[in-house]
Amino acid sequence: MENYKLFDAEYKFVSIVWEKEPVNSTELVRLSLERLGWKKSTTYTVLRKLCERGILDNTDTVVTSRIKKEEVQKYESQSLIEKNFEGSLPQFLTAFLDRKKLTAKEAEELKRIIEEAMQ
């Protein structure tokens, strides 16, 4: 699996791109200041690094993502399970659901997801 590891600040930054893409880099600087409190230099440094890693693209001052949000979420959740639960989805669910009551709708949705994964 590709390495889509994003640090918290990077994830917040890329989330802006996902929300607004294609976004002009000048607008991205404005949004980064507004939402993240970043200076122009910080925005361009992070943008350059994420472009170098193949996560974003900045062509003719238009920034787009090269990976989908769902791909990053999949990578992050699989990494979490591998790192903290020895790769065991049941251990993860047990820890996650401890002291949490599911609604009937949530339980049905989880059941459907599990059944689809078995096929």
N, CA, C and O atoms as CSV, one atom per row, in Angstrom:
chain,resi,resn,atom,element,x,y,z
A,1,MET,N,N,0.842,-1.192,0.000
A,1,MET,CA,C,0.000,0.000,0.000
A,1,MET,C,C,0.880,1.246,0.000
A,1,MET,O,O,1.914,1.289,0.666
A,2,GLU,N,N,0.462,2.243,-0.745
A,2,GLU,CA,C,1.188,3.509,-0.796
A,2,GLU,C,C,1.270,4.121,0.593
A,2,GLU,O,O,0.423,3.858,1.446
A,3,ASN,N,N,2.288,4.936,0.817
A,3,ASN,CA,C,2.423,5.625,2.100
A,3,ASN,C,C,1.717,6.969,2.023
A,3,ASN,O,O,2.256,7.940,1.493
A,4,TYR,N,N,0.517,7.012,2.553
A,4,TYR,CA,C,-0.276,8.230,2.566
A,4,TYR,C,C,-0.297,8.856,3.949
A,4,TYR,O,O,-1.259,9.533,4.312
A,5,LYS,N,N,0.754,8.636,4.718
A,5,LYS,CA,C,0.833,9.184,6.066
A,5,LYS,C,C,0.879,10.699,5.997
A,5,LYS,O,O,1.761,11.279,5.363
A,6,LEU,N,N,-0.068,11.324,6.647
A,6,LEU,CA,C,-0.098,12.771,6.756
A,6,LEU,C,C,-0.108,13.147,8.232
A,6,LEU,O,O,-0.867,12.584,9.020
A,7,PHE,N,N,0.733,14.094,8.596
A,7,PHE,CA,C,0.699,14.623,9.952
A,7,PHE,C,C,-0.556,15.477,10.091
A,7,PHE,O,O,-1.152,15.873,9.090
A,8,ASP,N,N,-0.958,15.761,11.326
A,8,ASP,CA,C,-2.218,16.472,11.565
A,8,ASP,C,C,-2.321,17.772,10.767
A,8,ASP,O,O,-3.338,18.027,10.122
A,9,ALA,N,N,-1.283,18.583,10.810
A,9,ALA,CA,C,-1.315,19.866,10.090
A,9,ALA,C,C,-1.405,19.647,8.592
A,9,ALA,O,O,-2.109,20.378,7.896
A,10,GLU,N,N,-0.695,18.644,8.092
A,10,GLU,CA,C,-0.753,18.336,6.662
A,10,GLU,C,C,-2.163,17.887,6.272
A,10,GLU,O,O,-2.687,18.286,5.232
A,11,TYR,N,N,-2.761,17.059,7.112
A,11,TYR,CA,C,-4.117,16.578,6.828
A,11,TYR,C,C,-5.101,17.744,6.763
A,11,TYR,O,O,-5.942,17.796,5.865
A,12,LYS,N,N,-5.002,18.673,7.701
A,12,LYS,CA,C,-5.885,19.843,7.701
A,12,LYS,C,C,-5.681,20.671,6.434
A,12,LYS,O,O,-6.641,21.167,5.845
A,13,PHE,N,N,-4.425,20.815,6.022
A,13,PHE,CA,C,-4.098,21.569,4.819
A,13,PHE,C,C,-4.667,20.871,3.576
A,13,PHE,O,O,-5.317,21.507,2.746
A,14,VAL,N,N,-4.423,19.583,3.455
A,14,VAL,CA,C,-4.915,18.831,2.299
A,14,VAL,C,C,-6.445,18.809,2.297
A,14,VAL,O,O,-7.063,18.777,1.232
A,15,SER,N,N,-7.051,18.827,3.472
A,15,SER,CA,C,-8.516,18.865,3.545
A,15,SER,C,C,-9.069,20.128,2.895
A,15,SER,O,O,-10.132,20.099,2.275
A,16,ILE,N,N,-8.350,21.228,3.037
A,16,ILE,CA,C,-8.760,22.468,2.374
A,16,ILE,C,C,-8.711,22.275,0.860
A,16,ILE,O,O,-9.620,22.691,0.141
A,17,VAL,N,N,-7.647,21.643,0.389
A,17,VAL,CA,C,-7.521,21.389,-1.049
A,17,VAL,C,C,-8.657,20.482,-1.516
A,17,VAL,O,O,-9.301,20.769,-2.525
A,18,TRP,N,N,-8.911,19.389,-0.793
A,18,TRP,CA,C,-9.992,18.480,-1.179
A,18,TRP,C,C,-11.330,19.221,-1.270
A,18,TRP,O,O,-12.131,18.976,-2.172
A,19,GLU,N,N,-11.551,20.122,-0.328
A,19,GLU,CA,C,-12.817,20.859,-0.280
A,19,GLU,C,C,-12.950,21.845,-1.433
A,19,GLU,O,O,-14.042,22.021,-1.975
A,20,LYS,N,N,-11.850,22.491,-1.814
A,20,LYS,CA,C,-11.915,23.613,-2.753
A,20,LYS,C,C,-11.345,23.335,-4.140
A,20,LYS,O,O,-11.434,24.186,-5.025
A,21,GLU,N,N,-10.762,22.156,-4.338
A,21,GLU,CA,C,-10.039,21.932,-5.597
A,21,GLU,C,C,-10.943,21.959,-6.821
A,21,GLU,O,O,-12.113,21.582,-6.757
A,22,PRO,N,N,-10.387,22.407,-7.925
A,22,PRO,CA,C,-9.055,23.001,-8.069
A,22,PRO,C,C,-9.041,24.387,-7.426
A,22,PRO,O,O,-9.988,25.161,-7.571
A,23,VAL,N,N,-7.956,24.688,-6.714
A,23,VAL,CA,C,-7.866,25.960,-6.003
A,23,VAL,C,C,-6.591,26.687,-6.424
A,23,VAL,O,O,-5.517,26.093,-6.516
A,24,ASN,N,N,-6.735,27.965,-6.672
A,24,ASN,CA,C,-5.594,28.806,-7.009
A,24,ASN,C,C,-4.693,28.914,-5.776
A,24,ASN,O,O,-5.185,29.018,-4.653
A,25,SER,N,N,-3.386,28.889,-5.986
A,25,SER,CA,C,-2.458,28.907,-4.853
A,25,SER,C,C,-2.599,30.178,-4.011
A,25,SER,O,O,-2.389,30.137,-2.798
A,26,THR,N,N,-2.948,31.296,-4.631
A,26,THR,CA,C,-3.167,32.538,-3.874
A,26,THR,C,C,-4.361,32.391,-2.941
A,26,THR,O,O,-4.321,32.831,-1.792
A,27,GLU,N,N,-5.425,31.767,-3.444
A,27,GLU,CA,C,-6.608,31.508,-2.615
A,27,GLU,C,C,-6.268,30.523,-1.512
A,27,GLU,O,O,-6.765,30.650,-0.393
A,28,LEU,N,N,-5.424,29.537,-1.815
A,28,LEU,CA,C,-5.005,28.560,-0.813
A,28,LEU,C,C,-4.221,29.229,0.314
A,28,LEU,O,O,-4.367,28.856,1.478
A,29,VAL,N,N,-3.394,30.212,-0.025
A,29,VAL,CA,C,-2.666,30.979,0.995
A,29,VAL,C,C,-3.662,31.708,1.901
A,29,VAL,O,O,-3.512,31.705,3.123
A,30,ARG,N,N,-4.679,32.331,1.297
A,30,ARG,CA,C,-5.682,33.060,2.075
A,30,ARG,C,C,-6.447,32.106,3.001
A,30,ARG,O,O,-6.664,32.413,4.173
A,31,LEU,N,N,-6.852,30.952,2.466
A,31,LEU,CA,C,-7.595,29.979,3.267
A,31,LEU,C,C,-6.731,29.397,4.384
A,31,LEU,O,O,-7.225,29.142,5.483
A,32,SER,N,N,-5.450,29.188,4.109
A,32,SER,CA,C,-4.539,28.647,5.127
A,32,SER,C,C,-4.344,29.640,6.264
A,32,SER,O,O,-4.254,29.247,7.427
A,33,LEU,N,N,-4.280,30.907,5.937
A,33,LEU,CA,C,-4.173,31.935,6.975
A,33,LEU,C,C,-5.446,31.963,7.810
A,33,LEU,O,O,-5.400,31.993,9.040
A,34,GLU,N,N,-6.584,31.953,7.120
A,34,GLU,CA,C,-7.888,32.029,7.780
A,34,GLU,C,C,-8.166,30.819,8.664
A,34,GLU,O,O,-8.615,30.975,9.800
A,35,ARG,N,N,-7.906,29.620,8.160
A,35,ARG,CA,C,-8.286,28.396,8.868
A,35,ARG,C,C,-7.183,27.810,9.742
A,35,ARG,O,O,-7.464,27.196,10.772
A,36,LEU,N,N,-5.935,27.998,9.334
A,36,LEU,CA,C,-4.831,27.365,10.051
A,36,LEU,C,C,-3.911,28.364,10.742
A,36,LEU,O,O,-3.073,27.985,11.561
A,37,GLY,N,N,-4.070,29.639,10.411
A,37,GLY,CA,C,-3.212,30.666,10.996
A,37,GLY,C,C,-1.807,30.669,10.397
A,37,GLY,O,O,-0.864,31.156,11.021
A,38,TRP,N,N,-1.668,30.129,9.195
A,38,TRP,CA,C,-0.353,30.005,8.560
A,38,TRP,C,C,0.004,31.244,7.762
A,38,TRP,O,O,-0.853,31.881,7.149
A,39,LYS,N,N,1.291,31.571,7.782
A,39,LYS,CA,C,1.820,32.621,6.922
A,39,LYS,C,C,1.981,32.060,5.514
A,39,LYS,O,O,1.947,30.848,5.299
A,40,LYS,N,N,2.156,32.965,4.570
A,40,LYS,CA,C,2.338,32.579,3.169
A,40,LYS,C,C,3.509,31.611,3.012
A,40,LYS,O,O,3.411,30.621,2.287
A,41,SER,N,N,4.619,31.904,3.698
A,41,SER,CA,C,5.809,31.052,3.560
A,41,SER,C,C,5.555,29.632,4.063
A,41,SER,O,O,6.038,28.667,3.471
A,42,THR,N,N,4.801,29.504,5.147
A,42,THR,CA,C,4.471,28.180,5.682
A,42,THR,C,C,3.607,27.413,4.686
A,42,THR,O,O,3.844,26.233,4.426
A,43,THR,N,N,2.617,28.083,4.140
A,43,THR,CA,C,1.727,27.450,3.170
A,43,THR,C,C,2.515,26.923,1.976
A,43,THR,O,O,2.325,25.781,1.556
A,44,TYR,N,N,3.401,27.758,1.432
A,44,TYR,CA,C,4.155,27.334,0.259
A,44,TYR,C,C,5.177,26.241,0.583
A,44,TYR,O,O,5.464,25.390,-0.259
A,45,THR,N,N,5.724,26.264,1.797
A,45,THR,CA,C,6.660,25.201,2.194
A,45,THR,C,C,5.940,23.861,2.285
A,45,THR,O,O,6.424,22.858,1.759
A,46,VAL,N,N,4.788,23.840,2.948
A,46,VAL,CA,C,4.023,22.603,3.087
A,46,VAL,C,C,3.518,22.141,1.717
A,46,VAL,O,O,3.547,20.949,1.413
A,47,LEU,N,N,3.062,23.075,0.904
A,47,LEU,CA,C,2.598,22.738,-0.437
A,47,LEU,C,C,3.718,22.089,-1.248
A,47,LEU,O,O,3.506,21.066,-1.900
A,48,ARG,N,N,4.899,22.679,-1.207
A,48,ARG,CA,C,6.042,22.127,-1.952
A,48,ARG,C,C,6.368,20.715,-1.494
A,48,ARG,O,O,6.597,19.828,-2.317
A,49,LYS,N,N,6.388,20.503,-0.172
A,49,LYS,CA,C,6.717,19.180,0.362
A,49,LYS,C,C,5.672,18.135,-0.018
A,49,LYS,O,O,6.015,16.996,-0.335
A,50,LEU,N,N,4.409,18.520,0.014
A,50,LEU,CA,C,3.349,17.577,-0.348
A,50,LEU,C,C,3.350,17.294,-1.847
A,50,LEU,O,O,2.973,16.202,-2.271
A,51,CYS,N,N,3.766,18.263,-2.645
A,51,CYS,CA,C,3.916,18.022,-4.088
A,51,CYS,C,C,5.077,17.063,-4.341
A,51,CYS,O,O,4.978,16.169,-5.180
A,52,GLU,N,N,6.168,17.251,-3.618
A,52,GLU,CA,C,7.328,16.364,-3.760
A,52,GLU,C,C,6.985,14.929,-3.385
A,52,GLU,O,O,7.523,13.987,-3.966
A,53,ARG,N,N,6.100,14.764,-2.424
A,53,ARG,CA,C,5.686,13.424,-1.982
A,53,ARG,C,C,4.594,12.830,-2.867
A,53,ARG,O,O,4.179,11.691,-2.651
A,54,GLY,N,N,4.127,13.581,-3.852
A,54,GLY,CA,C,3.122,13.075,-4.773
A,54,GLY,C,C,1.706,13.127,-4.244
A,54,GLY,O,O,0.826,12.451,-4.777
A,55,ILE,N,N,1.465,13.905,-3.218
A,55,ILE,CA,C,0.133,13.996,-2.626
A,55,ILE,C,C,-0.675,15.115,-3.275
A,55,ILE,O,O,-1.877,14.970,-3.499
A,56,LEU,N,N,-0.015,16.231,-3.575
A,56,LEU,CA,C,-0.662,17.359,-4.241
A,56,LEU,C,C,0.061,17.668,-5.540
A,56,LEU,O,O,1.183,17.218,-5.772
A,57,ASP,N,N,-0.607,18.446,-6.380
A,57,ASP,CA,C,-0.015,18.917,-7.625
A,57,ASP,C,C,-0.256,20.415,-7.710
A,57,ASP,O,O,-1.358,20.889,-7.435
A,58,ASN,N,N,0.777,21.159,-8.090
A,58,ASN,CA,C,0.666,22.609,-8.250
A,58,ASN,C,C,1.168,22.950,-9.650
A,58,ASN,O,O,2.366,23.132,-9.867
A,59,THR,N,N,0.240,23.031,-10.587
A,59,THR,CA,C,0.581,23.316,-11.971
A,59,THR,C,C,-0.040,24.646,-12.371
A,59,THR,O,O,-1.252,24.838,-12.265
A,60,ASP,N,N,0.806,25.559,-12.831
A,60,ASP,CA,C,0.343,26.893,-13.251
A,60,ASP,C,C,-0.477,27.563,-12.150
A,60,ASP,O,O,-1.519,28.157,-12.425
A,61,THR,N,N,-0.012,27.470,-10.914
A,61,THR,CA,C,-0.608,28.049,-9.700
A,61,THR,C,C,-1.985,27.475,-9.351
A,61,THR,O,O,-2.718,28.065,-8.558
A,62,VAL,N,N,-2.337,26.340,-9.934
A,62,VAL,CA,C,-3.589,25.676,-9.591
A,62,VAL,C,C,-3.249,24.397,-8.831
A,62,VAL,O,O,-2.535,23.531,-9.338
A,63,VAL,N,N,-3.763,24.292,-7.623
A,63,VAL,CA,C,-3.456,23.163,-6.745
A,63,VAL,C,C,-4.600,22.154,-6.788
A,63,VAL,O,O,-5.771,22.506,-6.640
A,64,THR,N,N,-4.232,20.897,-6.993
A,64,THR,CA,C,-5.179,19.788,-6.965
A,64,THR,C,C,-4.562,18.636,-6.183
A,64,THR,O,O,-3.351,18.593,-5.966
A,65,SER,N,N,-5.401,17.716,-5.769
A,65,SER,CA,C,-4.899,16.542,-5.055
A,65,SER,C,C,-4.589,15.446,-6.066
A,65,SER,O,O,-5.239,15.331,-7.105
A,66,ARG,N,N,-3.595,14.656,-5.741
A,66,ARG,CA,C,-3.262,13.501,-6.574
A,66,ARG,C,C,-3.780,12.217,-5.944
A,66,ARG,O,O,-3.745,11.154,-6.564
A,67,ILE,N,N,-4.259,12.321,-4.711
A,67,ILE,CA,C,-4.848,11.179,-4.011
A,67,ILE,C,C,-6.186,11.605,-3.415
A,67,ILE,O,O,-6.402,12.780,-3.120
A,68,LYS,N,N,-7.059,10.654,-3.246
A,68,LYS,CA,C,-8.382,10.936,-2.708
A,68,LYS,C,C,-8.367,10.848,-1.186
A,68,LYS,O,O,-7.552,10.147,-0.585
A,69,LYS,N,N,-9.277,11.569,-0.603
A,69,LYS,CA,C,-9.432,11.552,0.856
A,69,LYS,C,C,-9.655,10.127,1.360
A,69,LYS,O,O,-9.119,9.739,2.398
A,70,GLU,N,N,-10.442,9.358,0.625
A,70,GLU,CA,C,-10.757,7.991,1.024
A,70,GLU,C,C,-9.503,7.115,1.068
A,70,GLU,O,O,-9.400,6.221,1.908
A,71,GLU,N,N,-8.548,7.370,0.163
A,71,GLU,CA,C,-7.303,6.605,0.156
A,71,GLU,C,C,-6.492,6.891,1.418
A,71,GLU,O,O,-5.922,5.978,2.017
A,72,VAL,N,N,-6.445,8.146,1.813
A,72,VAL,CA,C,-5.716,8.522,3.033
A,72,VAL,C,C,-6.414,7.929,4.252
A,72,VAL,O,O,-5.750,7.405,5.146
A,73,GLN,N,N,-7.728,8.003,4.302
A,73,GLN,CA,C,-8.469,7.444,5.430
A,73,GLN,C,C,-8.249,5.936,5.535
A,73,GLN,O,O,-8.084,5.405,6.633
A,74,LYS,N,N,-8.247,5.257,4.404
A,74,LYS,CA,C,-8.021,3.814,4.399
A,74,LYS,C,C,-6.625,3.497,4.934
A,74,LYS,O,O,-6.463,2.611,5.772
A,75,TYR,N,N,-5.629,4.219,4.450
A,75,TYR,CA,C,-4.247,4.003,4.901
A,75,TYR,C,C,-4.122,4.260,6.398
A,75,TYR,O,O,-3.545,3.452,7.125
A,76,GLU,N,N,-4.665,5.389,6.858
A,76,GLU,CA,C,-4.562,5.751,8.275
A,76,GLU,C,C,-5.257,4.737,9.171
A,76,GLU,O,O,-4.724,4.371,10.218
A,77,SER,N,N,-6.438,4.279,8.774
A,77,SER,CA,C,-7.154,3.331,9.628
A,77,SER,C,C,-6.455,1.973,9.649
A,77,SER,O,O,-6.388,1.331,10.697
A,78,GLN,N,N,-5.934,1.530,8.507
A,78,GLN,CA,C,-5.199,0.267,8.493
A,78,GLN,C,C,-3.913,0.372,9.312
A,78,GLN,O,O,-3.539,-0.576,10.003
A,79,SER,N,N,-3.245,1.504,9.240
A,79,SER,CA,C,-2.026,1.714,10.030
A,79,SER,C,C,-2.329,1.696,11.523
A,79,SER,O,O,-1.583,1.121,12.314
A,80,LEU,N,N,-3.431,2.332,11.894
A,80,LEU,CA,C,-3.850,2.362,13.302
A,80,LEU,C,C,-4.096,0.948,13.820
A,80,LEU,O,O,-3.644,0.600,14.911
A,81,ILE,N,N,-4.803,0.139,13.051
A,81,ILE,CA,C,-5.114,-1.233,13.468
A,81,ILE,C,C,-3.845,-2.076,13.543
A,81,ILE,O,O,-3.673,-2.858,14.478
A,82,GLU,N,N,-2.961,-1.920,12.566
A,82,GLU,CA,C,-1.689,-2.659,12.578
A,82,GLU,C,C,-0.850,-2.269,13.797
A,82,GLU,O,O,-0.331,-3.131,14.506
A,83,LYS,N,N,-0.727,-0.984,14.027
A,83,LYS,CA,C,0.151,-0.481,15.090
A,83,LYS,C,C,-0.386,-0.779,16.491
A,83,LYS,O,O,0.365,-1.211,17.366
A,84,ASN,N,N,-1.663,-0.552,16.700
A,84,ASN,CA,C,-2.214,-0.615,18.054
A,84,ASN,C,C,-2.981,-1.887,18.401
A,84,ASN,O,O,-3.222,-2.171,19.574
A,85,PHE,N,N,-3.364,-2.654,17.376
A,85,PHE,CA,C,-4.204,-3.819,17.638
A,85,PHE,C,C,-3.674,-5.073,16.955
A,85,PHE,O,O,-4.425,-6.016,16.706
A,86,GLU,N,N,-2.377,-5.081,16.654
A,86,GLU,CA,C,-1.713,-6.232,16.033
A,86,GLU,C,C,-2.457,-6.710,14.789
A,86,GLU,O,O,-2.486,-7.906,14.496
A,87,GLY,N,N,-3.052,-5.778,14.065
A,87,GLY,CA,C,-3.753,-6.101,12.828
A,87,GLY,C,C,-5.119,-6.719,13.019
A,87,GLY,O,O,-5.730,-7.171,12.050
A,88,SER,N,N,-5.614,-6.752,14.241
A,88,SER,CA,C,-6.881,-7.424,14.531
A,88,SER,C,C,-8.051,-6.437,14.509
A,88,SER,O,O,-8.170,-5.581,15.387
A,89,LEU,N,N,-8.900,-6.567,13.507
A,89,LEU,CA,C,-10.096,-5.736,13.426
A,89,LEU,C,C,-11.041,-6.011,14.609
A,89,LEU,O,O,-11.587,-5.061,15.171
A,90,PRO,N,N,-11.254,-7.279,15.005
A,90,PRO,CA,C,-12.109,-7.514,16.179
A,90,PRO,C,C,-11.581,-6.837,17.454
A,90,PRO,O,O,-12.370,-6.311,18.239
A,91,GLN,N,N,-10.256,-6.843,17.668
A,91,GLN,CA,C,-9.704,-6.154,18.843
A,91,GLN,C,C,-9.970,-4.655,18.765
A,91,GLN,O,O,-10.312,-4.022,19.763
A,92,PHE,N,N,-9.811,-4.098,17.569
A,92,PHE,CA,C,-10.074,-2.675,17.376
A,92,PHE,C,C,-11.533,-2.351,17.690
A,92,PHE,O,O,-11.822,-1.410,18.429
A,93,LEU,N,N,-12.455,-3.142,17.119
A,93,LEU,CA,C,-13.874,-2.880,17.341
A,93,LEU,C,C,-14.254,-3.035,18.805
A,93,LEU,O,O,-15.062,-2.266,19.327
A,94,THR,N,N,-13.673,-4.025,19.463
A,94,THR,CA,C,-13.943,-4.215,20.888
A,94,THR,C,C,-13.519,-2.980,21.680
A,94,THR,O,O,-14.266,-2.493,22.528
A,95,ALA,N,N,-12.322,-2.477,21.400
A,95,ALA,CA,C,-11.838,-1.285,22.103
A,95,ALA,C,C,-12.669,-0.058,21.734
A,95,ALA,O,O,-13.001,0.754,22.598
A,96,PHE,N,N,-13.003,0.073,20.453
A,96,PHE,CA,C,-13.750,1.238,19.990
A,96,PHE,C,C,-15.160,1.276,20.566
A,96,PHE,O,O,-15.666,2.340,20.924
A,97,LEU,N,N,-15.784,0.119,20.652
A,97,LEU,CA,C,-17.181,0.068,21.089
A,97,LEU,C,C,-17.338,-0.075,22.596
A,97,LEU,O,O,-18.461,-0.070,23.102
A,98,ASP,N,N,-16.230,-0.203,23.321
A,98,ASP,CA,C,-16.301,-0.324,24.775
A,98,ASP,C,C,-17.052,0.875,25.350
A,98,ASP,O,O,-16.671,2.024,25.128
A,99,ARG,N,N,-18.107,0.596,26.081
A,99,ARG,CA,C,-18.935,1.614,26.734
A,99,ARG,C,C,-19.701,2.500,25.760
A,99,ARG,O,O,-20.210,3.550,26.153
A,100,LYS,N,N,-19.790,2.102,24.515
A,100,LYS,CA,C,-20.553,2.865,23.527
A,100,LYS,C,C,-21.716,2.003,23.068
A,100,LYS,O,O,-21.534,0.847,22.686
A,101,LYS,N,N,-22.876,2.560,23.108
A,101,LYS,CA,C,-24.061,1.858,22.646
A,101,LYS,C,C,-24.331,2.238,21.193
A,101,LYS,O,O,-24.343,3.418,20.842
A,102,LEU,N,N,-24.545,1.233,20.361
A,102,LEU,CA,C,-24.886,1.460,18.969
A,102,LEU,C,C,-26.395,1.621,18.826
A,102,LEU,O,O,-27.174,0.989,19.539
A,103,THR,N,N,-26.786,2.470,17.901
A,103,THR,CA,C,-28.202,2.537,17.563
A,103,THR,C,C,-28.514,1.341,16.669
A,103,THR,O,O,-27.609,0.713,16.119
A,104,ALA,N,N,-29.781,1.038,16.532
A,104,ALA,CA,C,-30.183,-0.072,15.650
A,104,ALA,C,C,-29.725,0.211,14.223
A,104,ALA,O,O,-29.307,-0.705,13.514
A,105,LYS,N,N,-29.798,1.450,13.803
A,105,LYS,CA,C,-29.376,1.834,12.447
A,105,LYS,C,C,-27.869,1.610,12.265
A,105,LYS,O,O,-27.435,1.091,11.237
A,106,GLU,N,N,-27.077,2.004,13.269
A,106,GLU,CA,C,-25.625,1.793,13.195
A,106,GLU,C,C,-25.284,0.303,13.143
A,106,GLU,O,O,-24.423,-0.122,12.372
A,107,ALA,N,N,-25.971,-0.480,13.972
A,107,ALA,CA,C,-25.726,-1.926,13.995
A,107,ALA,C,C,-26.065,-2.553,12.655
A,107,ALA,O,O,-25.330,-3.412,12.168
A,108,GLU,N,N,-27.164,-2.135,12.056
A,108,GLU,CA,C,-27.548,-2.654,10.737
A,108,GLU,C,C,-26.526,-2.263,9.673
A,108,GLU,O,O,-26.190,-3.066,8.802
A,109,GLU,N,N,-26.039,-1.036,9.746
A,109,GLU,CA,C,-25.043,-0.580,8.770
A,109,GLU,C,C,-23.741,-1.369,8.909
A,109,GLU,O,O,-23.142,-1.761,7.907
A,110,LEU,N,N,-23.304,-1.601,10.144
A,110,LEU,CA,C,-22.103,-2.404,10.369
A,110,LEU,C,C,-22.299,-3.841,9.879
A,110,LEU,O,O,-21.398,-4.435,9.286
A,111,LYS,N,N,-23.463,-4.377,10.130
A,111,LYS,CA,C,-23.766,-5.739,9.668
A,111,LYS,C,C,-23.693,-5.811,8.144
A,111,LYS,O,O,-23.137,-6.759,7.589
A,112,ARG,N,N,-24.250,-4.820,7.478
A,112,ARG,CA,C,-24.224,-4.773,6.014
A,112,ARG,C,C,-22.789,-4.669,5.501
A,112,ARG,O,O,-22.424,-5.348,4.541
A,113,ILE,N,N,-21.972,-3.823,6.136
A,113,ILE,CA,C,-20.576,-3.655,5.724
A,113,ILE,C,C,-19.804,-4.961,5.879
A,113,ILE,O,O,-19.023,-5.334,5.004
A,114,ILE,N,N,-20.023,-5.648,6.990
A,114,ILE,CA,C,-19.340,-6.923,7.233
A,114,ILE,C,C,-19.763,-7.973,6.216
A,114,ILE,O,O,-18.932,-8.719,5.697
A,115,GLU,N,N,-21.063,-8.027,5.936
A,115,GLU,CA,C,-21.554,-9.007,4.961
A,115,GLU,C,C,-20.980,-8.730,3.568
A,115,GLU,O,O,-20.629,-9.664,2.848
A,116,GLU,N,N,-20.883,-7.464,3.191
A,116,GLU,CA,C,-20.295,-7.114,1.885
A,116,GLU,C,C,-18.815,-7.465,1.832
A,116,GLU,O,O,-18.307,-7.868,0.786
A,117,ALA,N,N,-18.127,-7.314,2.949
A,117,ALA,CA,C,-16.691,-7.618,2.987
A,117,ALA,C,C,-16.429,-9.125,2.889
A,117,ALA,O,O,-15.341,-9.538,2.485
A,118,MET,N,N,-17.406,-9.936,3.251
A,118,MET,CA,C,-17.259,-11.383,3.208
A,118,MET,C,C,-17.438,-11.927,1.790
A,118,MET,O,O,-17.032,-13.057,1.517
A,119,GLN,N,N,-18.018,-11.173,0.910
A,119,GLN,CA,C,-18.296,-11.659,-0.450
A,119,GLN,C,C,-17.126,-11.474,-1.376
A,119,GLN,O,O,-17.206,-11.834,-2.551
